[in-house]
Amino acid sequence: MHRIVRIASSLYALAVYAFIFLPVVVLVLFSLQATSFPIPPFTGPSLRWYDAVLSDTRLTSALVNSLLVASISSLAAVALGFLSAWGFARFVLPGSGLLRGLITLPLTVSYLIIGMGLLVLFNWVGVPKSLLAAGIGHVVINLPLCFAIIYSQMGDHQINIERAARDLGAPEWKVLLLITVPVMAPAIFAGFFLSMTFSWDEFVISFLLTRFDTTLPVEIWNLLRSGLNPKTNAVGSLVFAVSIVLVVLFELTLLRRRRA
């Protein structure tokens, strides 16, 4: 009986992983298709479509835009999230519970609603559609995540270290930069890499808030409007590869935190 349960559990786990990863495997497989149509039979392997992607100036420009928006917006989100978490953890603020709830509220709101709200706000204040507007949108959706990760790791042992530094004459800014930030480095890096992952893949806000200079997910959508081809598969595979790298870095950061 125990053996039957173990076999059934293994088959169920295999089915779940196949359901999740089979579309990705098909995407990567047909990005190596030698012919112009991503349909069976498979005629590869060939790197011609990756070469086509890397030689397409519009796609490479969108790739650079995505990296810039993801990295800069993630830096801004993690900096603001850290300062917010530090303020709530170290000072007694009136209505702090309500304020913490308001900071994390965007985690429960659809990105479509956030993007539409930002679009109306930017039109009202005169901010044009641009990569800057998209970057601000990415900060809005990633800041609550960074705040939640960093705030959850701020404990009493850090308070004692900070108090000892103040007793030795360190000013508050030195305590923050030389004590709190290094101690919280694993949580800060985890928030940054996770924000990079979400920003890199984000489509809705980028689509609503950009016009001429777009990010890679928006360019992929433009390609898909003309139908499937191995070139779109190659672009999707590159996006997936970058996402995997960011997730691995995030997991390594968490592993380092647990060992510490």
N, C-alpha and C positions, 0 to 999 in steps of 0.2 A: 504493500500500500504506500509506504514511504517513497519507494522508487517511482511509482506511478505519479505521485504528487510532484516529485522533483522533475520528472520528465515533462509533465504538464506545465509546470512553472517555467521551465526553460523554453518550451515552445511558445508560451504566452509572451515571455520577454523577447524572444526572437521576432515574433509577429509585431510587437510594439516598435522595436527598433527598425524593422523593415518598413513599417508604415511611415515612420518619421524620416528615414534616410533614403528610401528608395527614390523619391523624386529628385533628391540631390545627386544621387549616383547617376540617374538618367541624364540630368542636366550636364554633369561633368563629362559623361561618356560621349554624348552627342556634340559637345563642344570640340571634340577631337575628330568629328566627322570630316571626311575628305571631300564629300560632295556638298552641294548647295542647299540641301534640305535635311533637317534634323529628324529623319524618319528611318525606320529599319528598311533594309539591313544596314548594319554598321559597316562603314567603308574606310575606317581609319586604321591606325591612328595618324593624325596629321595636326600640325600646329599652325596651319594656314590662317585659321580664324583668330587665333591669338595674335598673330602677326598683323592681321587686318585691324584688330582692335587697337593695338599699340601704335599703328601708323595712322589712325584716324585722329586728327587734331581735335575734333570736337569732343570725342570720348576721352582722350588724354587730358584735355582741359577740364572736363567735368570731373575726372578722377582727381586732379590736383585740387580743384575746388572742394571736393568732398573731404579730402585730407585736411585742407586748411580749416574748413568750417568745423569739422569734427574735433581737431586738436585744439583750436582756439576756444571754441565754445565749451569744450570739456574742461580746459584750464580755468575758464571763468566760472563754470558751474561748481567745480571742486573747491575753488578759492572761496566763493560765496557760501557754499555749503559748509565748509570748514569753519569760517568765521561765525556763521549762524549757530552751528552746533556748539562751538566754544562758548558763545555768549549765553545760550540756554543752559549749558552744563555748569558754567562757572558763576553765573549771576542769578539772583532771584528777581524775576521780572513779573509785573502784574499781568495776570491772564496768560501765563506762559503756556499752559496746556492748550488753550484756544489758538494761540499764535503758532505753536508747533503743528497743530492740526491744519491751519491755513497754509503753512509751508508745504506740507505733504499732500495737500488737496489735489494738485495737478496729477498725481499718480492715479487718481480715480476718475479722471476726466478724459474723454475721448480726444485723441490728437486732432481730429477733425474740428471739434468744437474749439480747442485752443487755437488752432490755426486760423479759423474764421474770426475768432475774437481778436487775434493779433492783426489780421488783415484789416479789419474795421478800425482798430486803434491806430495803426500806422497810416491809413488813409486820412484819418481825422487830424493827426499831428503832422502830416506831410512827409512821412518817411517813405521813400519809393521802394518798390520791390527790388531786392538785391540780395547778394550773399550776406551782407550785414544783417538785413532783416531776418533771413533764415537762421543766421547764427544766434541772434537774440531769441528766436523761437526755440532753438535747441537748448539754450541755457534755461529757458523757462521749464522745459520738460525734464531736463537732467538735474537741475539744482535740487529738487526734492529727493531724488534718489541719492545723490551725494550726501545731502544732509542726514538722511536716515541711516546710511552706512556709517558715517563718521560719528554721529551722535550716539549710536548704539555701542561704540567702542570707547567712549569716554567714561572712565571709571575713577574710583577714589584713589587708586595708586598714582595716577597722574597728578591729582590734586596735591598729594604729599610731595611729589618731586618739584612741582611748581612752587609750592610754599617754601621748600628748602632753598630754591634758587633765589626767591625774593628775600629770604632771611640773610642770604649771603651778599645782598646788595644789588642784584640784577634788576634793571628796569623792566617794566611790563612788556615792552616790545621785544627785549632779549629773551624773556621767559617764553614768549609766544613762538619766536622764530627758532631759538636754540634748544628749547626743552619740549614744548608741546608738539611742534611740527615733527621733529624726529621720532618722538614716541608714537605719534599717530601715523607715521609714514605708511605702514601696510594698509590701513583703512583708507588713507588718502589716495594711494596708488590704485587700490581696488575700485574706489569710486571713479577715478579718472578713466581706467581702462573700460569699465562698464559703460560709462558715459560715451566713450569713443565708439564702442560697439553699437549703442543705440543711435547715436548721431550718424554714424557711417551708413546704417541701413535705413534711416528715416526718409520717408517719401512724402507724406501728406503735407507737412509743414513746409518742406522745401518746395513742393509743387505750388503751394498757395502763395509763397512769399518771394519767389524768384521770377525773373522774366527772361533776360538774355543770357546772363551767366548762371548756369544751373549746376546742380550736383549730379553725381553719377546715377542714383536711382531715378531721377527725373529723365535723364537721357535714355536709360534702359526702357522706361515707359514709352518714350517717343519712338524707340526702335520697335517695340512690340506693337505699336499701332499699325505698322506696315506688315505685320505677320511674323511668325517664328522663322528664325534661321540660325545656323550654327554660330553666327556672330553674337547674337544675343545670349546664346548659351555660354560662349566664352566670357562675355562681360559678367554674366551672373556667377560663373565659376570663380572669377577673380574677386568679386565682392564677397563670395562665400569664404574664399581663402583668407582674405583680410579679417573677416569676422572671426574665423577659427583662431587666427593668431592672437587677436585681442582677447578672446575668451580664455585661451591657454595662459596668456600673461596674467589675466585676472585670477585664474585658479592657482597659478604658481604664487601669486601674491598672498592669497588666502592661506595656502599651505605654509608659507613662510611665517605668517602671523600665528597659525596654530602651533608651529614648532617653537616660536618665541615664547 
